[in-house]
């Protein structure tokens, strides 16, 4: 397994470009199951999760030509509505083939995604919603069996905003007979983007990106050609990296309008963030102390849980104690023990972490556990001036960050990937 080695203490400067959004590409790839003909996705990032989803679509009978940033998905003529455990266990987002498969073929067998490092992550809302549309759901042998000759529009009220739950039901409803109303939906920009694609396919989706979405289903949907939005979490990650290491960077293609909660907290901490043409400019003088600010994660447009680990590293640089509350997942502080090994002073009490900033930090060998935790360890490595940091298990990083070490090196960081160690 590869290792990323970082020699910290360097200010960042220069310009990088943000890639397409992983969490927009994944549901849109699943949406290709809803129609015949060849769909084209553009601005798709070269990530492991994209490869995994492409492999899954091939198993389901699609012909996939993955040549990032372009993916072409056609039909191979043999539909196989079964998503096997071997692929689903690699990537929980595979659950998003369930809605399209049962809507298109009237039957689906999808392995139940297990839990993962950050929580049990049940899919009860996905199943409850499909039952409301008329599907018969049976759990057996670790698989979800869904049957329904033709889904019928209905009202579905989610118990909590669920991103992939909302997306799964949007896709199922797009081929259901009649009108579906989804209530208490996730409002993430990636949900809104899926709504745009389903409209290109011929469904009538209104309200995607708000908490109530109306979908008029169709008997058939058309293939689409779509360039996906840029990745707000990747952009936020590099903004925090620039703030933590200090410097002056330009980030091209960062969707500032989708990062308001993160930008507000960066500014509160004393970081300069502003739009300059097509770029976002992030400046922070490392000799100027950062202020400790409190953060509570929340569904969009609140502070994203996917930015919590990264922001915690910034708060390790701040003067004073900040309080970080993780409200979305039950176990998303796995980066804390690793940060402690680098000298950070962080107390965890249930869903709340108290970060006592300003402690001297040193480089160490650290282990990534989930996608965003691994990004936070890389950022921590950038900030330490004593000793190298080696981040192990970077396959977590490769799931969601395109060429991270190259982008950091382009900003002047001393970061390199060492193949096959650790
Ligand atoms: C999506 O996961 C993202 N993944 C996650 O990004 C992100 O962290 C998460 O939304 C929250 O923003 C993709 O979009 C592919 P949820 P998802 O359903 O949809 C509970 C990353 O780093 N819940 O919005 O799986 C759940 O336990 C990944 O890119 C149920 O109880 O998350 C959680 O507490 C990590 N039952 C809350 O809802 C359900 O049926 C929100 O989860 C579904 C969810």
Boltz pocket constraint, residues with backbone or C-beta under 6 A from the ligand:
constraints:
  - pocket:
      binder: B
      contacts: [[A, 22], [A, 23], [A, 26], [A, 93], [A, 119], [A, 120], [A, 121], [A, 122], [A, 123], [A, 124], [A, 125], [A, 126], [A, 127], [A, 160], [A, 161], [A, 162], [A, 163], [A, 164], [A, 165], [A, 186], [A, 305], [A, 306], [A, 327], [A, 328], [A, 329], [A, 330], [A, 371], [A, 372], [A, 400]]
      max_distance: 6.0
